[in-house]
């Protein structure tokens, strides 16, 4: 049974196999029970700061499991997570944070100083939480989480309640906030899980930014729903990806064509490490050349599926399923329940 709140996405696995690893990050391993407890702690910590349903919480993170804790913890309150694209310049980032009307900003260790500086420019932000020692009016992330309870009573969540407010890239103007609902995101996650045939034996490697939909829609949400495991890398490095595949026995990859090209350009590392665990990969953002598909299959013994999505589209309306017929040069099939229209500019 699917939850009514996206923050409780991994309910089924939590009930069936709570000790199963949910997230690997370096030497850190969090079980589903531990991840659940930390999500509840963050929800309770935010509630103690006065955050409630409908309030916006800005997430200023590089790739870190704390992003997931804060994201899902925020949603459990009925509050709205605003993932920030940290590749934006300071002016654009300030605009997005201000436009979202965020009351709280949470930043990772690598972005603690940038988070403090950003929050100082926005009067509406009442609290700053950073993964660093408390100072200059900012609370320390681990202290805040440790002081909060790992359990929390649930609130009923309506299908059309907003759970997340990502922003578009701003390529044709200022970035625009996209209001994504709990019901819509749970539906999209479930249908992605089915398209990818994700199950509890899978381990998805994430080297693309967690705040981007390539990671969230293409790996994090469907694999947590399926009871699989996530392997989080701090960023993309071809050699580190190859090492991580071997170390964690990764079964699934998501990325863009340039990433796969760089991985395949490391024949020595590929020969040294065991990458035979990879079963499937998904590629978005650009067309995948035939030669790349062929070389990837030769090296990994696995296919690449192409997909298409956009932030304001919810985000993934079209994907090549892991099963069934494929058509080269196509992004795949429109999901049942989606209206897709091709428009000639």
C-alpha positions as CSV (number, residue, x, y, z in Angstrom):
1,X,0.0,0.0,0.0
2,X,1.4,3.4,-0.9
3,X,1.6,6.1,1.7
4,X,-0.3,9.4,1.5
5,X,2.8,11.4,2.4
6,X,6.0,11.3,0.3
7,X,8.0,11.6,3.5
8,X,7.0,8.1,4.4
9,X,8.0,6.7,1.0
10,X,9.7,3.6,2.4
11,X,7.0,2.5,4.8
12,X,6.7,-1.0,3.4
13,X,10.4,-1.9,3.7
14,X,10.6,-0.3,7.1
15,X,7.8,-2.7,8.3
16,X,9.3,-5.8,6.6
17,X,13.1,-5.4,6.8
18,X,13.9,-2.4,9.0
19,X,17.6,-3.5,9.4
20,X,18.2,-3.6,5.6
21,X,20.7,-1.0,4.4
22,X,18.9,2.0,2.9
23,X,21.9,4.3,2.2
24,X,25.6,3.9,1.8
25,X,27.8,7.0,1.9
26,X,31.6,6.3,2.3
27,X,31.9,4.2,5.4
28,X,28.5,5.3,6.7
29,X,25.6,2.8,6.4
30,X,22.1,3.7,7.4
31,X,19.4,1.0,7.8
32,X,15.8,1.8,6.9
33,X,15.1,2.0,10.6
34,X,17.9,4.4,11.2
35,X,17.0,6.6,8.2
36,X,13.4,6.7,9.5
37,X,14.5,7.7,12.9
38,X,16.6,10.5,11.6
39,X,13.8,11.8,9.3
40,X,11.5,11.9,12.4
41,X,14.2,13.7,14.4
42,X,14.5,16.3,11.7
43,X,10.7,16.7,11.5
44,X,10.5,17.1,15.3
45,X,13.4,19.5,15.3
46,X,11.8,21.7,12.7
47,X,8.4,21.5,14.5
48,X,10.2,22.8,17.7
49,X,11.3,25.8,15.7
50,X,7.8,26.6,14.7
51,X,7.7,25.0,11.3
52,X,4.3,23.7,10.3
53,X,2.2,22.6,7.4
54,X,2.7,24.8,4.3
55,X,5.9,26.4,5.6
56,X,8.9,26.4,3.2
57,X,12.3,24.9,4.2
58,X,15.2,25.6,1.9
59,X,17.8,22.8,1.4
60,X,21.3,24.0,0.5
61,X,23.1,20.7,0.1
62,X,25.7,19.0,-2.0
63,X,25.3,15.2,-2.1
64,X,24.8,14.0,1.5
65,X,22.4,11.7,3.2
66,X,21.4,14.6,5.4
67,X,19.7,16.0,2.3
68,X,17.3,13.0,2.4
69,X,16.7,13.3,6.1
70,X,15.8,16.9,5.8
71,X,13.8,16.5,2.6
72,X,11.6,13.7,4.1
73,X,11.5,15.1,7.6
74,X,10.2,18.4,6.2
75,X,7.5,16.5,4.2
76,X,6.4,14.6,7.3
77,X,5.4,17.8,8.9
78,X,3.3,18.8,5.9
79,X,5.9,21.5,5.3
80,X,7.3,22.1,1.8
81,X,10.9,21.3,0.9
82,X,12.7,23.8,-1.5
83,X,15.8,22.0,-2.9
84,X,18.3,24.7,-4.0
85,X,20.4,24.3,-7.1
86,X,23.8,25.1,-5.6
87,X,25.3,25.5,-9.1
88,X,23.4,28.8,-9.4
89,X,25.2,32.0,-8.8
90,X,24.7,33.8,-5.5
91,X,22.2,36.3,-6.9
92,X,20.1,33.6,-8.5
93,X,20.2,31.5,-5.3
94,X,19.1,34.5,-3.3
95,X,16.2,35.2,-5.7
96,X,15.0,31.5,-5.5
97,X,15.2,31.4,-1.7
98,X,13.5,34.7,-1.2
99,X,10.8,33.9,-3.8
100,X,10.0,30.6,-2.1
101,X,9.3,32.5,1.2
102,X,11.4,29.9,3.1
103,X,11.4,30.3,6.9
104,X,14.2,27.9,7.6
105,X,17.4,27.2,5.6
106,X,19.4,23.9,6.2
107,X,22.9,23.6,4.8
108,X,25.5,20.8,4.5
109,X,29.0,21.0,5.9
110,X,30.5,22.0,2.5
111,X,28.0,24.8,2.1
112,X,27.7,26.0,5.7
113,X,29.3,29.4,5.0
114,X,27.4,29.9,1.8
115,X,24.2,29.0,3.7
116,X,24.8,31.4,6.5
117,X,25.7,34.2,4.1
118,X,22.6,33.5,2.0
119,X,20.2,33.5,5.0
120,X,21.7,36.7,6.3
121,X,20.4,38.5,3.2
122,X,16.8,37.3,3.5
123,X,14.8,38.7,6.5
124,X,12.1,36.1,6.1
125,X,14.5,33.3,7.2
126,X,14.1,32.8,10.9
127,X,16.4,29.9,11.5
128,X,19.5,28.5,9.9
129,X,20.8,24.9,10.6
130,X,24.2,24.0,9.3
131,X,26.2,20.7,9.5
132,X,28.9,22.6,11.4
133,X,29.5,24.0,14.9
134,X,26.8,26.4,16.0
135,X,27.8,30.0,15.5
136,X,26.6,33.4,14.2
137,X,23.0,32.5,14.9
138,X,23.1,29.1,13.1
139,X,22.2,25.9,14.8
140,X,24.4,22.8,14.6
141,X,22.7,20.1,12.5
142,X,23.8,17.1,14.5
143,X,23.0,18.7,17.8
144,X,19.5,19.6,16.6
145,X,18.9,16.1,15.3
146,X,20.3,14.4,18.4
147,X,18.1,16.4,20.7
148,X,14.8,15.5,18.9
149,X,12.7,12.4,19.3
150,X,13.1,9.6,16.7
151,X,9.4,8.9,16.8
152,X,6.5,11.1,15.6
153,X,2.7,10.8,15.3
154,X,1.6,11.0,11.7
155,X,-0.7,13.7,10.3
156,X,-3.2,12.9,7.6
157,X,-2.0,14.3,4.2
158,X,-4.3,15.2,1.3
159,X,-3.5,14.1,-2.2
160,X,-3.1,17.6,-3.5
161,X,-1.0,19.0,-0.6
162,X,2.3,20.5,-1.8
163,X,5.4,18.5,-0.7
164,X,8.2,20.1,-2.7
165,X,8.9,23.3,-4.6
166,X,11.9,22.9,-6.9
167,X,12.8,25.7,-9.3
168,X,13.3,25.6,-13.0
169,X,16.8,26.5,-14.4
170,X,15.7,29.9,-15.5
171,X,17.0,29.5,-19.0
172,X,14.2,31.6,-20.5
173,X,13.8,34.1,-17.6
174,X,13.9,33.9,-13.8
175,X,13.7,30.5,-12.2
176,X,10.1,29.5,-11.4
177,X,8.9,27.5,-8.4
178,X,7.1,24.3,-9.3
179,X,4.5,23.1,-6.9
180,X,4.6,19.3,-6.7
181,X,2.0,17.4,-4.6
182,X,2.3,14.4,-2.4
183,X,-0.2,12.5,-4.4
184,X,1.4,13.3,-7.8
185,X,4.9,12.5,-6.6
186,X,3.9,9.2,-5.0
187,X,2.1,8.3,-8.3
188,X,5.2,9.3,-10.4
189,X,7.5,7.4,-8.0
190,X,5.4,4.2,-8.2
191,X,5.2,4.3,-12.0
192,X,8.9,4.9,-12.3
193,X,9.6,2.0,-10.0
194,X,7.5,-0.2,-12.3
195,X,9.2,1.1,-15.5
196,X,12.6,0.5,-14.0
197,X,11.5,-2.9,-12.6
198,X,13.2,-1.8,-9.3
199,X,13.0,-4.2,-6.4
200,X,14.7,-4.9,-3.1
201,X,17.8,-6.5,-4.6
202,X,18.8,-3.3,-6.4
203,X,21.6,-0.8,-5.4
204,X,21.4,2.5,-7.2
205,X,24.6,4.6,-7.5
206,X,24.0,8.4,-7.3
207,X,26.8,10.6,-8.6
208,X,24.5,13.3,-10.1
209,X,23.2,16.1,-7.8
210,X,20.6,15.0,-5.3
211,X,18.7,18.3,-5.7
212,X,18.2,17.5,-9.4
213,X,15.4,15.3,-10.7
214,X,17.8,13.0,-12.5
215,X,18.8,11.7,-9.1
216,X,15.5,12.1,-7.2
217,X,13.1,10.8,-9.8
218,X,15.6,8.4,-11.6
219,X,17.0,6.7,-8.4
220,X,16.2,8.0,-4.9
221,X,12.4,7.8,-4.8
222,X,11.7,4.7,-6.9
223,X,14.5,2.7,-5.2
224,X,13.5,3.6,-1.7
225,X,9.9,2.8,-2.5
226,X,11.1,-0.6,-3.9
227,X,13.2,-1.3,-0.8
228,X,16.5,-1.1,-2.6
229,X,19.6,0.7,-1.4
230,X,21.2,4.0,-2.4
231,X,25.0,4.6,-2.8
232,X,25.7,8.3,-2.6
233,X,28.9,9.8,-3.9
234,X,29.8,13.4,-3.2
235,X,29.9,14.2,-6.9
236,X,30.8,12.7,-10.3
237,X,34.3,11.3,-10.8
238,X,34.6,8.5,-13.3
239,X,37.2,6.6,-11.3
240,X,35.3,6.9,-8.1
241,X,32.1,5.6,-9.8
242,X,34.0,2.6,-11.1
243,X,35.5,1.9,-7.6
244,X,32.0,2.4,-6.0
245,X,30.4,-0.1,-8.4
246,X,32.9,-2.7,-7.2
247,X,32.9,-1.8,-3.5
248,X,29.1,-1.7,-3.1
249,X,28.1,-4.1,-5.9
250,X,26.0,-1.5,-7.6
251,X,23.3,-2.8,-9.9
252,X,21.9,0.5,-11.4
253,X,23.3,3.8,-12.7
254,X,21.7,7.0,-13.7
255,X,23.4,9.9,-15.5
256,X,23.9,11.8,-18.7
257,X,25.8,10.8,-21.8
258,X,29.0,12.7,-20.9
259,X,29.2,10.8,-17.6
260,X,29.0,7.4,-19.3
261,X,31.6,8.5,-21.9
262,X,34.0,9.4,-19.2
263,X,33.5,6.1,-17.4
264,X,34.1,4.2,-20.6
265,X,37.3,6.3,-21.1
266,X,38.9,4.5,-18.1
267,X,39.7,1.1,-19.5
268,X,42.4,0.4,-16.9
269,X,40.1,1.0,-14.0
270,X,37.3,-1.0,-15.6
271,X,39.7,-3.9,-16.1
272,X,40.9,-3.7,-12.5
273,X,37.5,-3.5,-10.8
274,X,34.6,-5.8,-11.0
275,X,31.6,-4.0,-12.6
276,X,29.7,-7.1,-13.5
277,X,27.0,-6.3,-10.9
278,X,25.5,-3.5,-13.1
279,X,22.2,-4.7,-14.5
280,X,20.7,-1.5,-16.0
281,X,21.4,2.2,-16.5
282,X,19.2,5.2,-17.4
283,X,20.4,8.2,-19.3
284,X,18.6,11.6,-19.7
285,X,19.3,15.2,-20.6
286,X,20.5,14.5,-24.1
287,X,20.3,11.9,-26.9
288,X,22.5,8.8,-26.4
289,X,24.7,8.0,-29.4
290,X,24.5,4.5,-30.8
291,X,28.2,3.9,-30.3
292,X,27.8,4.8,-26.6
293,X,25.0,2.3,-26.1
294,X,27.0,-0.4,-27.8
295,X,30.2,0.2,-25.9
296,X,28.4,0.4,-22.6
297,X,26.7,-3.0,-23.2
298,X,30.0,-4.5,-24.3
299,X,31.8,-3.3,-21.1
300,X,29.1,-3.7,-18.6
301,X,26.9,-6.4,-20.2
302,X,23.9,-4.2,-19.5
303,X,21.6,-1.9,-21.5
304,X,21.0,1.9,-21.2
305,X,17.4,3.2,-21.2
306,X,16.7,6.8,-22.3
307,X,14.2,9.0,-20.6
308,X,12.8,12.5,-20.8
309,X,11.6,14.7,-18.0
310,X,11.3,18.3,-16.8
311,X,10.9,19.9,-13.4
312,X,7.4,21.3,-14.3
313,X,6.4,18.0,-15.8
314,X,6.2,16.4,-12.4
315,X,9.0,15.5,-13.5
316,X,9.2,12.3,-15.7
317,X,6.3,11.8,-18.2
318,X,8.3,9.6,-20.7
319,X,10.7,6.8,-20.2
320,X,12.0,3.7,-22.0
321,X,10.9,0.8,-19.8
322,X,13.4,-1.8,-18.7
323,X,11.2,-4.4,-20.4
324,X,9.5,-4.5,-23.8
325,X,10.2,-3.1,-27.2
326,X,12.7,-0.2,-27.6
327,X,13.0,2.3,-30.4
328,X,16.3,4.0,-31.0
329,X,16.2,7.8,-30.9
330,X,13.1,7.7,-28.8
331,X,12.7,8.7,-25.1
332,X,10.3,5.9,-24.7
333,X,6.6,5.6,-23.8
334,X,4.3,8.2,-22.2
335,X,3.3,7.0,-18.8
336,X,-0.4,5.9,-18.4
337,X,-2.3,8.8,-17.0
338,X,0.0,11.4,-18.6
339,X,-1.1,13.7,-21.4
340,X,1.8,14.3,-23.7
341,X,1.7,16.6,-26.7
342,X,4.4,17.4,-29.3
343,X,4.3,21.0,-30.3
344,X,6.1,22.5,-33.4
345,X,7.7,25.8,-32.4
